[in-house]
Each structure stands twice: as C-alpha cells, then as structure tokens.
Amino acid sequence: MTTKIANILQCYALGMGIKQISRSFELSRNTVRRYVRLFQECGIPIKELAAMPSARIQEMFSEGVGRNREPSQRQLELEALLPFFF
C-alpha cells in the first residue's frame, strides 16, 4: 500500500516540480519541500521507499512535526504588550 507521501516523492522522482506537486496533492509548497528534503537526506531509493509499510513512511516523514519550541524573544515581547490576545 502506498501512502500519499510515497506518491508525492514518486512524482518528484519522475521530475514533477514542487509547485505542480503542491497543486496536485493540495498541500503547501513548504510541506512538499520538507518531504523532498527529508527524502534526499534519508538516501533511500524511491523504489525501496514505495515498498515500505505505510506506518514506517509516516514515521520517517512526520518527525519534528508538532514539536514544542521555545518562544522567541520577539514573541515574548509581543505577548507582554498584548496580554489580552494571548
């Protein structure tokens, strides 16, 4: 079973551009770029990736999503100025 992520990466491997993939799968270009960047960093050939279980692909490409980050100094200053918005 192939996942949406595997299909996105197969389209990229076949030469489809980020913008076109983004429109086709109704995702932001940044999301597609992130998947492509992670794909390039992992070094796994597209055929092997497509043969992986869906759960493993999801795990590989969802790392770091939703992580808790420390607020920046700029955000802290803004929150101090506008406490009723936060």
C-alpha positions in Angstrom: 0.0 0.0 0.0 1.4 3.4 -0.9 0.9 6.5 1.1 0.3 10.0 0.0 3.9 10.8 0.9 5.2 8.0 -1.2 3.1 9.2 -4.1 4.4 12.8 -3.7 8.0 11.5 -3.7 7.5 9.3 -6.7 6.1 12.4 -8.6 9.2 14.3 -7.5 11.5 11.5 -8.6 9.8 11.4 -12.0 10.6 15.1 -12.5 7.4 16.9 -11.4 8.1 20.3 -9.9 7.3 21.3 -6.3 4.6 23.7 -7.4 2.8 21.2 -9.6 3.0 18.5 -6.8 1.7 21.0 -4.4 -1.3 21.8 -6.5 -2.0 18.1 -7.4 -2.0 16.9 -3.8 -3.5 20.1 -2.4 -0.6 20.7 0.0 1.5 23.7 0.7 4.8 24.0 -1.2 6.7 24.1 2.1 5.2 20.8 3.1 6.2 19.3 -0.3 9.7 20.8 0.1 10.0 19.3 3.6 9.1 15.8 2.3 11.6 16.2 -0.6 14.3 17.4 1.7 13.8 14.5 4.1 13.7 12.1 1.2 17.0 13.4 -0.1 18.6 13.3 3.4 17.5 9.7 4.1 19.3 8.3 1.0 16.7 5.5 0.4 15.9 4.8 -3.3 12.4 5.7 -4.3 11.6 2.0 -5.2 12.6 0.9 -1.7 10.6 3.7 -0.1 7.5 2.8 -2.1 7.8 -0.8 -0.9 7.9 0.2 2.8 4.9 -0.2 5.1 2.7 2.9 5.3 3.3 3.3 9.0 7.1 3.4 8.5 6.9 6.0 5.9 4.6 8.1 8.1 7.0 7.8 10.9 10.0 8.8 8.8 8.4 11.9 7.3 6.4 13.2 10.3 9.4 13.6 12.7 9.6 17.0 14.1 6.1 18.0 13.2 4.3 19.5 16.1 7.3 19.7 18.3 7.3 22.2 21.1 9.6 25.1 20.6 10.7 27.8 23.0 9.1 31.1 22.2 11.5 33.6 20.7 12.4 36.8 22.5 10.3 38.7 19.9 7.2 36.6 20.7 7.7 37.1 24.4 7.9 40.9 23.9 4.7 40.9 21.8 2.8 38.8 24.4 3.9 41.2 27.1 2.5 44.2 25.1 -0.8 42.4 24.2 -1.7 40.1 27.1 -5.4 40.0 26.2 -4.7 38.4 22.8 -2.8 35.5 24.4 
